[in-house]
Amino acid sequence: MIDDAKSLSPDAVTDADILIIGGGAAGISLAMNFLNSPLKVVVLESGGLTYERETQSLYRGRNVGLRYEPLDLCRVRVFGGSTDRRGWAGWCKVFSELEFAKRDWVQLSGWPISKQDLAPYYEKALATVALPRDLEKSTETEAAGPGCLPLGSGDCVNEPIPLSTLPHLSEAWTETLRASQSVRVILHANVVGIET
Ligand SMILES: Cc1cc2nc3c(=O)[nH]c(=O)nc-3n(C[C@H](O)[C@H](O)[C@H](O)COP(=O)(O)OP(=O)(O)OC[C@H]3O[C@@H](n4cnc5c(N)ncnc54)[C@H](O)[C@@H]3O)c2cc1C
């Protein structure tokens, strides 16, 4: 079901077996695993179903790390998160072995996990964005296809990046989540602290 914190009383108390903070790509994907679960799952989402400037302004802030886009322009604060239409268009890619490897010429490179560790999760992730399980194979075939430049396999290679046909997760899943008895999404619910 989908509720709105604006219609709850200020002293309302909600309990849950699993609490998910944020209904973006990660939060919605997690919640979709519990649609018919006996567990009580609550998703607290800062935004509403549509983009609101006031909510988006909560992302304003000063970047103290590597230089990047203004913080309130590079993430979208709405149900669906940065998979909203103002966010990503759906470019999807399975990481290559190289991307996990330590490379002297890439600062901070070298992951503590390998590509093989991720393999079982790709299957679910690809289904979430409506792409085929053999995505890697099909892009390899495409890279060698007639429409590609004859780059060979040296320093320059063709690497097509497919587009998801289902990039805007909230648009795809809102009605399913609304119908769920075990998952409750609460909109306009800004988490301001966690007490342990
Ligand atoms: C313009 C743009 C283009 C992109 N293009 C691509 C692409 O082509 N391919 C690709 O793979 N990725 C792309 N991305 C990145 C991709 O969208 C993100 O990596 C992905 O959405 C991150 O998922 P997430 O769940 O971590 O965060 P988000 O999807 O941003 O979700 C976070 C959620 O948490 C909510 N929230 C935040 N703070 C609170 C709080 N205090 N309390 C409650 N809720 C809160 C937000 O409202 C939001 O719904 C793009 C992003 C942008 C902005």
PDBQT file of the ligand as one rigid body, heavy atoms in Angstrom, charges set to zero:
ROOT
HETATM    1  C1  LIG A 201      20.676  12.515 -14.645  1.00  0.00    +0.000 C 
HETATM    2  C2  LIG A 201      21.084  11.124 -14.201  1.00  0.00    +0.000 A 
HETATM    3  C3  LIG A 201      21.390  10.156 -15.146  1.00  0.00    +0.000 A 
HETATM    4  C4  LIG A 201      21.767   8.862 -14.748  1.00  0.00    +0.000 A 
HETATM    5  N1  LIG A 201      22.032   7.912 -15.711  1.00  0.00    +0.000 NA
HETATM    6  C5  LIG A 201      22.288   6.638 -15.353  1.00  0.00    +0.000 A 
HETATM    7  C6  LIG A 201      22.440   5.630 -16.317  1.00  0.00    +0.000 A 
HETATM    8  O1  LIG A 201      22.288   5.873 -17.530  1.00  0.00    +0.000 OA
HETATM    9  N2  LIG A 201      22.749   4.374 -15.907  1.00  0.00    +0.000 N 
HETATM   10  C7  LIG A 201      22.886   4.079 -14.577  1.00  0.00    +0.000 A 
HETATM   11  O2  LIG A 201      23.158   2.920 -14.254  1.00  0.00    +0.000 OA
HETATM   12  N3  LIG A 201      22.726   5.021 -13.629  1.00  0.00    +0.000 NA
HETATM   13  C8  LIG A 201      22.435   6.284 -13.985  1.00  0.00    +0.000 A 
HETATM   14  N4  LIG A 201      22.248   7.238 -13.031  1.00  0.00    +0.000 N 
HETATM   15  C9  LIG A 201      22.493   6.870 -11.635  1.00  0.00    +0.000 C 
HETATM   16  C10 LIG A 201      21.326   6.084 -11.036  1.00  0.00    +0.000 C 
HETATM   17  O3  LIG A 201      20.109   6.779 -11.210  1.00  0.00    +0.000 OA
HETATM   18  C11 LIG A 201      21.647   5.933  -9.550  1.00  0.00    +0.000 C 
HETATM   19  O4  LIG A 201      22.893   5.272  -9.414  1.00  0.00    +0.000 OA
HETATM   20  C12 LIG A 201      20.606   5.117  -8.799  1.00  0.00    +0.000 C 
HETATM   21  O5  LIG A 201      19.302   5.661  -8.941  1.00  0.00    +0.000 OA
HETATM   22  C13 LIG A 201      21.007   5.103  -7.313  1.00  0.00    +0.000 C 
HETATM   23  O6  LIG A 201      20.062   4.335  -6.603  1.00  0.00    +0.000 OA
HETATM   24  P1  LIG A 201      19.818   4.603  -5.069  1.00  0.00    +0.000 P 
HETATM   25  O7  LIG A 201      18.648   3.794  -4.654  1.00  0.00    +0.000 OA
HETATM   26  O8  LIG A 201      21.102   4.438  -4.348  1.00  0.00    +0.000 OA
HETATM   27  O9  LIG A 201      19.500   6.177  -4.966  1.00  0.00    +0.000 OA
HETATM   28  P2  LIG A 201      18.238   6.953  -5.570  1.00  0.00    +0.000 P 
HETATM   29  O10 LIG A 201      17.688   6.266  -6.770  1.00  0.00    +0.000 OA
HETATM   30  O11 LIG A 201      18.659   8.366  -5.733  1.00  0.00    +0.000 OA
HETATM   31  O12 LIG A 201      17.173   6.829  -4.402  1.00  0.00    +0.000 OA
HETATM   32  C14 LIG A 201      17.361   7.404  -3.127  1.00  0.00    +0.000 C 
HETATM   33  C15 LIG A 201      15.953   7.598  -2.530  1.00  0.00    +0.000 C 
HETATM   34  O13 LIG A 201      16.069   7.965  -1.147  1.00  0.00    +0.000 OA
HETATM   35  C16 LIG A 201      15.171   9.030  -0.868  1.00  0.00    +0.000 C 
HETATM   36  N5  LIG A 201      15.727   9.752   0.291  1.00  0.00    +0.000 N 
HETATM   37  C17 LIG A 201      16.856  10.504   0.348  1.00  0.00    +0.000 A 
HETATM   38  N6  LIG A 201      17.049  10.964   1.593  1.00  0.00    +0.000 NA
HETATM   39  C18 LIG A 201      16.028  10.491   2.354  1.00  0.00    +0.000 A 
HETATM   40  C19 LIG A 201      15.652  10.620   3.727  1.00  0.00    +0.000 A 
HETATM   41  N7  LIG A 201      16.376  11.336   4.596  1.00  0.00    +0.000 N 
HETATM   42  N8  LIG A 201      14.524   9.989   4.166  1.00  0.00    +0.000 NA
HETATM   43  C20 LIG A 201      13.770   9.248   3.319  1.00  0.00    +0.000 A 
HETATM   44  N9  LIG A 201      14.073   9.095   1.998  1.00  0.00    +0.000 NA
HETATM   45  C21 LIG A 201      15.193   9.709   1.522  1.00  0.00    +0.000 A 
HETATM   46  C22 LIG A 201      15.152   9.845  -2.158  1.00  0.00    +0.000 C 
HETATM   47  O14 LIG A 201      13.991  10.661  -2.264  1.00  0.00    +0.000 OA
HETATM   48  C23 LIG A 201      15.189   8.736  -3.207  1.00  0.00    +0.000 C 
HETATM   49  O15 LIG A 201      13.900   8.272  -3.559  1.00  0.00    +0.000 OA
HETATM   50  C24 LIG A 201      21.857   8.540 -13.379  1.00  0.00    +0.000 A 
HETATM   51  C25 LIG A 201      21.516   9.504 -12.422  1.00  0.00    +0.000 A 
HETATM   52  C26 LIG A 201      21.126  10.781 -12.812  1.00  0.00    +0.000 A 
HETATM   53  C27 LIG A 201      20.757  11.811 -11.765  1.00  0.00    +0.000 C 
ENDROOT
TORSDOF 0
